[in-house]
């Protein structure tokens, strides 16, 4: 099925397009209207990320009732978990690039084999990281600058979250395979169910509702791990069940050294890319810890809301990555490029609107997460300052994902390194300490870095070297 129709054909209505996107489209995304193809891919990807955003905000809403130490424990743990996310996202980039390129070439068997090898590799990595996380949890919190009270409160949370990292890695890899195949509605439904379980189970385990034990902040980690684990099982059942664009057979899980090396090459550079970016958040958290637990807690609350905005925007960026991979596989690089700029425009409208909302409604948003006036002050300042950088970052995230979709993972890696480590972190320290801006200095540096990344990525994308990348 394609968009191509006779001259007298009636264009599909907006409602029919939305229904088709949510149900799952069988369109060949290498043909037909670029705008409609981006929309069909983006709607389920955006809805998938919206659910992830709702989960992040809901989780913090309940944890904030336990006090600043619990919120700080979550924030510091997530800074460490961001390293796991970097690895998971890097591997998922490799899986998406390979699957999308093979689908564009109409080689469905090779696409399924790429997905299977990515799952096998992800499970192996997660096992090692999970064991280390359980053993080192309190020490990791200490390294991040946690006070003794935060370590006592949050060690259980950290152990469960890091010990269950396999659910994070495998969910990323499986959903990346679906997105690369052009079947994002499955990834959307899986994440909805996984996070729906977490949202319902979280308050029960945190506060001991009904027959559930009162586990405090550790209950949030248990609920999250159960929800994500359920999502992994559902996604795996979908990928081995006939009927979708991907059908992974168990024989394809036999280790393929050549394909694994290729995945490791793509995934390691992409993981380094995200590691460079996410580790910069750790550096900022460490800097903010010098201003007290309230600063870290306020930053954590604001960061959850920033993630609330950014994750759906990543849905549009992921749609662009799929279009690039499939377009290059089909030998249509110009179509891939047009799709990227189309996604950039859509993302500008979406993220720009959210930025305006954050500027206006920051006090009300911060008030949802507790009544500590000091924590709320930091959260409001952080939200408003970072929101200023949203419009340009809308372009930056789409363009960096476009490189990844093409299999050119090194360009955004270098961009992230230069922007976030050579520019953002030193700028944050200078503004916060020598120039006396305090925590605002770190927040300003984030907004400046967002804008810098967008400009640098646009210049690199226009050079067009990504069109020559082989996967």
Rosetta blueprint (number, residue, H / E / L):
1 X L
2 X L
3 X L
4 X L
5 X L
6 X L
7 X L
8 X L
9 X L
10 X L
11 X L
12 X L
13 X L
14 X H
15 X H
16 X H
17 X H
18 X H
19 X H
20 X H
21 X H
22 X H
23 X H
24 X L
25 X L
26 X L
27 X L
28 X L
29 X L
30 X L
31 X L
32 X L
33 X L
34 X H
35 X H
36 X H
37 X H
38 X H
39 X H
40 X H
41 X H
42 X H
43 X H
44 X H
45 X H
46 X H
47 X H
48 X H
49 X H
50 X H
51 X H
52 X H
53 X H
54 X H
55 X H
56 X H
57 X H
58 X H
59 X H
60 X H
61 X H
62 X H
63 X H
64 X H
65 X H
66 X H
67 X L
68 X H
69 X H
70 X H
71 X H
72 X H
73 X H
74 X H
75 X H
76 X H
77 X H
78 X H
79 X H
80 X H
81 X H
82 X H
83 X H
84 X H
85 X H
86 X H
87 X H
88 X H
89 X H
90 X H
91 X H
92 X H
93 X H
94 X H
95 X H
96 X H
97 X H
98 X H
99 X H
100 X H
101 X H
102 X H
103 X H
104 X H
105 X L
106 X L
107 X L
108 X H
109 X H
110 X H
111 X H
112 X H
113 X H
114 X H
115 X H
116 X H
117 X H
118 X H
119 X H
120 X H
121 X H
122 X H
123 X H
124 X H
125 X H
126 X H
127 X H
128 X H
129 X H
130 X H
131 X H
132 X H
133 X H
134 X H
135 X H
136 X H
137 X H
138 X H
139 X H
140 X H
141 X H
142 X H
143 X H
144 X L
145 X L
146 X L
147 X L
148 X H
149 X H
150 X H
151 X H
152 X H
153 X H
154 X H
155 X H
156 X H
157 X H
158 X H
159 X H
160 X H
161 X H
162 X H
163 X H
164 X L
165 X H
166 X H
167 X H
168 X H
169 X H
170 X H
171 X H
172 X H
173 X H
174 X H
175 X H
176 X H
177 X H
178 X H
179 X H
180 X H
181 X L
182 X L
183 X L
184 X H
185 X H
186 X H
187 X H
188 X H
189 X H
190 X H
191 X H
192 X H
193 X H
194 X H
195 X H
196 X H
197 X H
198 X H
199 X H
200 X H
201 X H
202 X H
203 X H
204 X H
205 X H
206 X H
207 X H
208 X L
209 X L
210 X L
211 X L
212 X L
213 X L
214 X L
215 X L
216 X L
217 X H
218 X H
219 X H
220 X H
221 X H
222 X H
223 X H
224 X H
225 X H
226 X H
227 X H
228 X H
229 X H
230 X H
231 X H
232 X H
233 X H
234 X H
235 X H
236 X H
237 X H
238 X H
239 X H
240 X L
241 X L
242 X L
243 X L
244 X L
245 X L
246 X L
247 X L
248 X L
249 X L
250 X H
251 X H
252 X H
253 X H
254 X L
255 X L
256 X L
257 X H
258 X H
259 X H
260 X H
261 X H
262 X H
263 X H
264 X H
265 X H
266 X H
267 X H
268 X H
269 X H
270 X H
271 X H
272 X H
273 X H
274 X H
275 X H
276 X H
277 X H
278 X H
279 X H
280 X H
281 X H
282 X H
283 X H
284 X H
285 X H
286 X H
287 X H
288 X H
289 X H
290 X L
291 X L
292 X L
293 X H
294 X H
295 X H
296 X H
297 X H
298 X H
299 X H
300 X H
301 X H
302 X H
303 X H
304 X H
305 X H
306 X H
307 X H
308 X H
309 X H
310 X H
311 X H
312 X H
313 X H
314 X H
315 X H
316 X H
317 X H
318 X H
319 X H
320 X H
321 X H
322 X H
323 X H
324 X H
325 X H
326 X H
327 X H
328 X H
329 X H
330 X L
331 X L
332 X L
333 X H
334 X H
335 X H
336 X H
337 X H
338 X H
339 X H
340 X H
341 X H
342 X H
343 X H
344 X H
345 X H
346 X H
347 X H
348 X H
349 X H
350 X H
351 X H
352 X H
353 X H
354 X H
355 X H
356 X H
357 X H
358 X H
359 X H
360 X H
361 X H
362 X H
363 X H
364 X H
365 X H
366 X H
367 X H
368 X L
369 X L
370 X L
371 X L
372 X L
373 X H
374 X H
375 X H
376 X H
377 X H
378 X H
379 X H
380 X H
381 X H
382 X H
383 X H
384 X H
385 X H
386 X H
387 X H
388 X L
389 X L
390 X H
391 X H
392 X H
393 X H
394 X H
395 X H
396 X H
397 X H
398 X H
399 X H
400 X H
401 X H
402 X H
403 X H
404 X H
405 X H
406 X H
407 X L
408 X L
409 X H
410 X H
411 X H
412 X H
413 X H
414 X H
415 X H
416 X H
417 X H
418 X H
419 X H
420 X H
421 X H
422 X H
423 X H
424 X H
425 X H
426 X H
427 X H
428 X H
429 X H
430 X H
431 X H
432 X H
433 X H
434 X H
435 X L
436 X L
437 X L
438 X L
439 X H
440 X H
441 X H
442 X H
443 X H
444 X H
445 X H
446 X H
447 X H
448 X H
449 X H
450 X H
451 X H
452 X H
453 X H
454 X H
455 X H
456 X H
457 X H
458 X H
459 X H
460 X H
461 X H
462 X H
463 X H
464 X L
465 X H
466 X H
467 X H
468 X H
469 X L
470 X L
471 X L
